[in-house]
Amino acid sequence: MNNKQSAYQQLQSHFNKIGELENIAEIAYWDEATMMPEGSGEARGKSLATLSGVIHELKTDTKIEEWLLGSEGDNSLDLWEQANVFEIRRIFDECSAIPVDLTEKLEERSFQSEQAWRKYRSDNDWDSMYPLLSGLVELVREKAQILGDIKKTGPYDALLDQYEPGMTSESIEREFDKLKRFLPGFLEEVLQIQDRNKPIPLAGPFEISKQRELGIEVMTKMGFDFDKGRLDVSHHPFCGGTPDDTRITTRYNEGSFDESLMGVIHETGHALYEQGLPAPWRNQPVGLARSMAMHESQSLLMEMQACRSQEFLTFLTPFIQEKFGKDSGETNRQLSAQNIQLLYRKVEKGLIRVDADEVTYPLHVILRFEIERDLIDGKIEVQDIPGIWDQKMSEYLGVNTEGNYQDGCLQDVHWPSGLFGYFPSYTIGAMTAAQLFRTATHSDLSIKSSLAVGDFTPLVGWLKKNIHSRGSSVSFDQLLIDATGEPLNSDHFINHLKARYQNDN
């Protein structure tokens, strides 16, 4: 065994320890969002801050530099090992630049801010949230400046690179500008079309226990492994945990079942990605999901592409009728196949991002991207957010949020949690999902016919082969080129919207 091989083995062993600690942190975060008593928040925040500090110290251990130097350029390493070294170098350089005390402060302040957000959002209380968010933003700016200096980018691009390695705000702006030119006019056209054939609104109550049963049935059809995962409830639907202990959540409303069901489907898309990651590379950086946008593409591919397809909705309708059908003729008309499809393809201008349809959703994301970019780069301050939010919501979607912080700038957990640079991933993910689904269904003609009988095996198999099992072994661009034959092309997303919405069906 030569020294370079020994160096790599030590590197891999060290990051296996880091991965195990990160697994513990993931479960602690899930517990905090789902089951932790309200009064335990301060203590949990301190514990997580300490754990974050320990992980940070391990990621910046000076021995890593020695092991990296002994591993980089070692031709005896296979392609996966070389890719792992590349990812470890990126992590080490980035983490080494951030002082451990700043990491711990960010962790504790983010936790406190998120805990407070839950109350202040419910109370529509911007004034109380403002000082907490301002203090957190100052810490995030400090981190962004440090990362920008080592990456030779602007502060916001440095944060963006953490979620979408290699992408810049300039490249995202080019794609988003195309959508901003297309979507407003298209939205008005779709609204006129749908005005001629409106769905019958759902009228509950729809028992929450039955909503949960329906969600679990769909998760099972999709291939979720309940031996290594579970479904719970939280304020904000999310997928957490680890590939071998995958936790997803949704939220229920007795007035309708459509929100919780599509929330379950969306988060199951995330979970299938996690459960499909390469087992031999557990706890190694190369074994992680490629990026937030690729992760979001997997959830949106399931929610928007596959499960709102005519094939799957036709299959799903009898299950909905079985759970919620009544003797009332009006109720049965609500739950007809035609009405279910109209409901799940309804387009409207709304306030809430997570409830938005796929036509208006990108405009919600573009708004957030533009605000957080200017906030981190110092062009605006936290106090400016509500006014800018109101102005952009009026301009992009024609809705008024003045004074409505709960459904306006306080609606998302991301900023109170310290997550800046994340929002673009949602719409990049939507574009990626359209491109992947088009390629998958063209390369395997059985996928759509299988969805019509509730069989996700061909689709999930294609995704596991082309996306899930490859982890972070190649770049986002290369992964997409290998899977579809071309880099990201927003035309596929635009063409998908035209095909689905430019008709009366």
C-alpha positions in Angstrom: 0.0 0.0 0.0 1.6 3.3 -1.0 1.2 6.6 0.8 -1.3 8.1 -1.6 -3.6 5.2 -1.2 -3.2 5.3 2.6 -4.0 9.1 2.4 -7.2 8.5 0.6 -8.3 5.8 2.9 -7.8 8.1 5.9 -9.7 10.8 4.1 -12.6 8.5 3.5 -12.6 7.2 7.0 -12.6 10.8 8.4 -15.6 11.8 6.3 -17.4 8.7 7.2 -17.3 9.9 10.8 -18.6 13.3 9.7 -21.4 11.7 7.7 -22.5 9.8 10.8 -22.7 12.9 12.9 -24.6 14.7 10.1 -27.1 11.8 10.2 -27.7 12.5 13.9 -28.2 16.2 13.2 -30.7 15.4 10.4 -32.9 13.3 12.8 -32.6 16.0 15.5 -33.8 18.6 13.0 -36.7 16.4 11.9 -37.7 15.9 15.6 -37.5 19.6 16.2 -39.9 20.3 13.3 -42.4 17.6 14.2 -42.4 16.3 17.8 -40.2 18.5 20.0 -42.1 20.2 22.9 -42.3 24.0 22.3 -40.4 24.7 25.5 -37.4 22.6 24.5 -36.4 25.0 21.7 -33.7 26.9 23.5 -31.9 23.7 24.7 -32.2 22.0 21.4 -30.8 25.1 19.6 -27.7 25.0 21.9 -27.2 21.3 21.3 -27.5 21.6 17.5 -25.1 24.6 17.6 -22.6 22.5 19.5 -23.0 19.6 17.1 -22.6 21.9 14.2 -19.4 23.3 15.7 -18.0 19.8 16.1 -18.8 18.9 12.5 -17.3 22.1 11.3 -14.1 21.4 13.3 -13.9 17.9 11.7 -14.4 19.4 8.2 -11.5 21.8 8.8 -9.1 19.4 10.5 -5.6 20.3 9.3 -4.9 16.7 8.5 -7.4 16.9 5.7 -5.1 19.1 3.7 -2.3 16.6 4.0 -4.6 13.7 3.0 -5.9 15.7 0.1 -2.4 16.5 -1.2 -1.7 12.8 -0.9 -4.9 11.9 -2.9 -5.2 14.5 -5.6 -3.7 13.5 -8.9 -3.4 9.8 -7.7 -4.1 7.9 -10.9 -4.7 4.7 -9.0 -8.0 6.1 -7.6 -11.1 5.1 -9.6 -13.5 7.7 -11.0 -15.8 7.6 -8.0 -12.8 8.0 -5.6 -11.5 10.9 -7.7 -14.9 12.6 -7.6 -15.0 12.1 -3.9 -11.7 13.8 -3.5 -12.9 16.7 -5.7 -16.0 17.1 -3.5 -14.0 16.9 -0.3 -11.6 19.6 -1.5 -14.5 21.9 -2.2 -16.0 21.3 1.3 -12.6 21.7 3.0 -11.7 24.9 1.3 -15.1 26.4 2.0 -15.4 25.3 5.6 -11.8 26.3 6.4 -12.6 29.9 5.5 -15.5 30.1 8.0 -14.5 30.6 11.7 -16.0 28.1 14.0 -17.5 30.7 16.2 -19.4 32.2 13.2 -20.7 28.7 12.3 -22.0 28.2 15.9 -23.5 31.7 16.0 -25.3 31.1 12.7 -26.6 27.8 13.8 -28.0 29.1 17.1 -29.4 32.4 15.6 -31.0 30.4 12.8 -32.6 28.0 15.2 -33.9 30.9 17.4 -35.2 32.8 14.4 -37.0 29.8 12.9 -38.7 29.0 16.3 -39.8 32.6 16.6 -41.0 32.7 13.0 -43.6 30.0 13.7 -45.3 32.3 16.3 -44.8 35.6 14.5 -46.0 34.4 11.2 -49.1 33.0 12.9 -49.6 36.4 14.6 -48.9 38.4 11.4 -46.2 40.2 13.5 -43.5 41.6 11.2 -42.3 44.1 13.8 -41.3 41.3 16.2 -39.7 39.2 13.5 -37.7 42.1 12.0 -34.9 42.5 14.6 -34.3 38.7 14.7 -34.1 38.5 10.9 -31.9 41.6 10.7 -29.4 40.1 13.2 -29.4 36.8 11.2 -28.9 38.5 7.9 -25.8 40.3 9.3 -24.3 37.0 10.1 -25.2 35.5 6.7 -23.6 38.5 5.0 -20.5 38.0 7.0 -20.3 34.4 5.9 -21.1 35.3 2.3 -18.4 37.9 2.2 -15.8 35.4 3.5 -16.9 32.8 0.9 -17.0 35.4 -1.9 -13.4 36.3 -1.2 -12.1 32.7 -1.5 -14.4 31.9 -4.4 -13.7 35.2 -6.1 -17.4 35.9 -6.5 -19.9 38.3 -5.2 -21.5 37.5 -1.7 -24.8 36.2 -3.1 -23.1 34.1 -5.7 -21.0 32.5 -3.0 -24.1 31.4 -1.1 -25.7 30.3 -4.3 -22.7 28.1 -5.0 -23.4 26.1 -1.8 -26.7 24.9 -3.3 -26.0 25.0 -7.0 -22.2 24.5 -7.5 -21.1 26.3 -10.7 -24.1 28.4 -11.2 -24.1 32.2 -10.9 -26.8 34.8 -10.4 -26.1 36.1 -13.9 -26.7 32.7 -15.5 -29.9 32.3 -13.5 -31.1 35.8 -14.4 -30.8 34.9 -18.1 -33.1 31.9 -17.6 -35.5 33.8 -15.3 -35.7 36.7 -17.7 -37.0 34.3 -20.4 -39.7 33.1 -18.0 -40.6 36.7 -17.0 -41.1 37.5 -20.6 -43.2 34.4 -21.3 -45.2 33.8 -18.2 -47.3 37.0 -17.6 -48.9 36.9 -21.0 -49.3 33.1 -21.0 -50.9 33.3 -17.5 -53.6 35.7 -18.8 -54.2 33.4 -21.7 -54.6 30.3 -19.5 -56.9 32.2 -17.1 -59.2 33.0 -20.0 -59.2 29.4 -21.2 -60.0 28.0 -17.8 -62.7 30.6 -17.1 -64.7 28.7 -19.7 -64.5 25.4 -17.8 -64.2 25.9 -14.1 -63.8 23.1 -11.6 -66.4 22.5 -8.9 -64.7 23.5 -5.7 -64.2 20.8 -3.1 -66.5 20.9 -0.1 -65.3 19.1 3.0 -64.9 18.0 5.6 -62.5 15.4 4.4 -61.3 13.3 7.3 -57.7 13.7 8.1 -57.3 10.0 8.9 -58.6 9.2 5.4 -56.3 11.8 3.8 -53.3 10.1 5.6 -54.5 6.7 4.4 -54.7 8.0 0.8 -51.2 9.6 1.0 -49.7 6.4 2.3 -51.3 4.3 -0.5 -49.9 6.7 -3.1 -46.4 6.7 -1.4 -46.5 2.9 -1.5 -47.4 2.9 -5.2 -44.5 5.3 -5.9 -42.0 2.9 -4.2 -41.3 4.6 -0.9 -39.6 2.2 1.5 -41.5 2.4 4.8 -39.0 0.0 6.4 -36.6 2.9 6.2 -38.9 5.9 6.4 -42.1 7.5 7.7 -44.7 10.2 7.2 -45.5 12.8 9.8 -47.0 16.3 10.1 -45.2 19.7 10.4 -45.9 23.4 9.9 -44.1 23.3 6.5 -43.9 20.0 4.4 -40.3 18.8 4.1 -38.2 15.7 3.5 -35.4 15.1 6.1 -33.5 12.3 7.7 -31.1 10.2 5.9 -31.1 7.7 2.9 -31.6 4.9 5.4 -34.0 6.7 7.7 -36.0 9.0 5.4 -38.6 11.3 7.1 -41.2 13.2 5.2 -44.0 15.5 6.4 -47.1 17.1 5.1 -49.9 19.2 6.6 -53.6 18.6 6.5 -56.7 20.7 6.0 -60.2 19.2 6.6 -61.5 21.6 3.9 -59.7 19.8 1.1 -57.5 16.8 0.4 -55.6 18.1 -2.6 -53.0 20.1 -0.7 -51.9 17.3 1.6 -51.9 14.7 -1.2 -49.7 16.7 -3.5 -47.5 17.6 -0.6 -47.0 13.9 0.1 -46.3 13.2 -3.5 -43.8 16.1 -3.7 -41.9 15.1 -0.6 -41.9 11.4 -1.7 -40.2 12.5 -4.9 -37.4 13.9 -2.7 -37.4 10.8 -0.5 -37.1 8.4 -3.5 -34.0 10.4 -4.5 -32.5 10.0 -1.1 -33.4 6.3 -0.9 -32.0 5.7 -4.3 -28.6 7.3 -3.7 -25.6 4.9 -4.1 -25.4 2.7 -1.0 -21.6 2.0 -1.3 -20.9 5.7 -0.9 -23.0 6.4 2.2 -21.6 9.2 4.3 -19.2 10.3 1.6 -19.6 13.6 -0.2 -19.7 11.9 -3.6 -22.7 9.8 -2.4 -24.9 12.9 -1.7 -27.5 14.3 -4.0 -26.0 16.5 -6.7 -27.6 19.8 -5.9 -30.8 21.4 -4.5 -32.1 22.0 -8.0 -31.6 18.3 -8.9 -33.3 17.4 -5.7 -36.2 19.7 -6.5 -36.4 18.3 -10.0 -37.2 14.9 -8.5 -40.0 16.1 -6.3 -41.5 18.3 -9.1 -41.1 15.5 -11.7 -43.4 13.4 -9.5 -45.8 16.1 -8.4 -46.2 18.1 -11.5 -45.1 15.9 -14.4 -46.1 12.4 -13.4 -48.9 12.7 -10.9 -50.8 15.5 -12.6 -50.7 13.7 -15.9 -54.0 12.5 -17.3 -52.8 8.9 -17.1 -52.2 9.0 -13.3 -55.1 11.2 -12.4 -57.4 8.8 -14.2 -55.9 6.0 -12.1 -56.1 8.0 -8.9 -59.7 9.1 -9.1 -61.4 5.9 -8.0 -59.2 5.9 -4.9 -60.3 9.4 -4.1 -63.9 8.5 -4.6 -63.5 5.4 -2.4 -62.1 7.5 0.5 -64.3 10.6 0.3 -67.3 9.7 -1.9 -70.8 10.1 -0.4 -74.4 9.5 -1.4 -74.7 13.2 -2.4 -74.8 13.7 -6.1 -73.0 17.1 -5.7 -70.1 15.4 -3.8 -69.8 12.7 -6.5 -69.6 15.4 -9.2 -66.8 17.1 -7.2 -64.9 13.8 -7.3 -65.5 12.9 -10.9 -62.4 12.2 -13.0 -63.0 15.4 -15.1 -63.3 17.6 -12.0 -60.3 16.1 -10.3 -58.2 16.9 -13.4 -59.6 20.4 -13.5 -58.8 20.9 -9.8 -55.3 19.6 -10.1 -54.6 21.8 -13.2 -56.3 24.9 -11.9 -54.3 28.1 -12.5 -54.9 31.2 -10.4 -53.1 34.2 -9.0 -52.5 33.5 -5.3 -50.5 34.7 -2.4 -48.8 31.4 -1.2 -45.8 29.9 -3.0 -46.3 26.3 -1.7 -49.9 26.4 -2.9 -49.1 27.9 -6.3 -49.7 26.0 -9.6 -46.8 25.3 -12.0 -47.6 28.4 -14.2 -47.5 31.0 -11.4 -44.9 29.2 -9.2 -41.8 30.5 -11.1 -43.0 34.1 -10.5 -43.1 33.5 -6.8 -39.5 32.1 -6.9 -38.2 34.9 -9.2 -39.5 37.5 -6.7 -37.7 35.8 -3.8 -34.5 35.4 -5.8 -34.4 39.1 -6.7 -35.0 40.2 -3.1 -32.5 37.8 -1.4 -29.9 38.6 -4.1 -30.1 42.3 -3.4 -30.4 41.8 0.3 -27.2 39.7 0.6 -25.3 42.0 -1.8 -26.2 45.0 0.4 -28.4 46.8 -2.1 -31.4 46.7 0.2 -32.0 46.1 3.9 -34.3 43.8 5.9 -36.6 46.8 6.6 -37.2 47.2 2.9 -38.4 43.6 2.4 -42.2 44.1 3.0 -42.5 47.1 0.6 -40.5 45.5 -2.2 -42.4 42.2 -1.7 -45.7 44.1 -2.1 -44.5 45.9 -5.2 -43.2 42.7 -6.9 -46.3 40.7 -6.0 -48.5 43.4 -7.6 -46.3 43.6 -10.7 -45.7 39.9 -11.3 -49.0 38.3 -10.1 -51.4 41.2 -9.7 -52.2 40.5 -6.0 -52.0 42.7 -3.0 -50.0 41.7 0.2 -49.8 45.1 1.9 -50.0 44.6 5.7 -50.5 40.8 5.2 -47.1 39.6 6.4 -48.4 36.1 7.2 -49.2 35.4 3.6 -46.5 37.8 2.3 -42.9 38.1 3.3 -43.2 35.8 6.4 -44.8 32.9 4.6 -41.6 30.9 4.0 -39.3 29.3 6.6 -36.2 29.7 4.5 -35.0 33.2 5.4 -35.8 32.8 9.2 -33.7 29.6 9.0 -30.8 31.4 7.4 -31.2 29.8 4.0 -30.2 32.4 1.4 -29.4 31.3 -2.1 -31.8 28.4 -2.0 -34.9 29.8 -3.7 -33.6 29.7 -7.4 -33.3 25.9 -7.0 -37.1 25.5 -7.1 -37.5 26.9 -10.6 -34.3 25.4 -11.9 -35.7 22.2 -10.6 -39.0 22.7 -12.4 -37.1 23.2 -15.7 -35.0 20.2 -15.1 -38.0 18.0 -14.2 -39.7 18.9 -17.5 -36.5 18.0 -19.4 -36.0 14.7 -17.6 -39.6 13.6 -17.8 -39.7 14.3 -21.6 -36.6 12.3 -22.1 -37.7 9.4 -19.9 -41.1 9.1 -21.5 -39.6 9.3 -25.0 -37.0 6.7 -24.2 -39.3 4.3 -22.4 -42.8 4.3 -23.9 -44.1 2.1 -21.0 -43.7 4.9 -18.4 -47.0 6.7 -19.2 -49.0 3.6 -19.7 -47.6 2.2 -16.4 -48.7 5.4 -14.6 -52.2 4.8 -15.9 -52.3 1.6 -13.7 -50.5 3.1 -10.8 -47.1 1.5 -11.6 -44.2 3.8 -11.0 -41.6 1.1 -11.5 -40.4 2.1 -15.0 -40.2 5.8 -14.2 -38.4 5.3 -10.8 -36.1 2.7 -12.5 -35.2 5.2 -15.2 -34.5 8.0 -12.6 -32.5 5.7 -10.3 -30.3 4.6 -13.2 -29.8 8.1 -14.7 -29.9 10.4 -11.6 -30.3 8.8 -8.2 -27.5 6.2 -8.3 -25.0 8.6 -9.7 -24.9 10.8 -6.5 -22.4 13.6 -7.0 -20.0 11.7 -9.1 -20.3 14.3 -11.9 -21.4 18.0 -12.2 -25.1 19.1 -12.5 -24.5 19.9 -16.2 -22.8 16.6 -17.0 -25.5 14.7 -15.1 -28.2 16.3 -17.2 -26.3 15.9 -20.5 -25.7 12.2 -19.8 -29.4 11.7 -18.9 -31.0 13.9 -21.7 -28.3 14.6 -24.3 -28.2 18.3 -23.6 -27.6 20.9 -20.8 -30.5 22.6 -19.1 -32.9 24.0 -21.7 -35.9 25.9 -20.4 -37.7 25.4 -23.7 -38.8 22.0 -22.4 -40.5 23.6 -19.4 -42.2 26.2 -21.6 -43.3 23.6 -24.1 -44.7 21.5 -21.2 -46.8 24.4 -20.0 -48.1 25.1 -23.5 -49.1 21.5 -24.1 -50.9 21.1 -20.8 -52.7 24.4 -20.5 -53.4 25.8 -24.0 -56.6 23.9 -24.5 -60.0 23.5 -22.9 -59.5 19.8 -21.9 
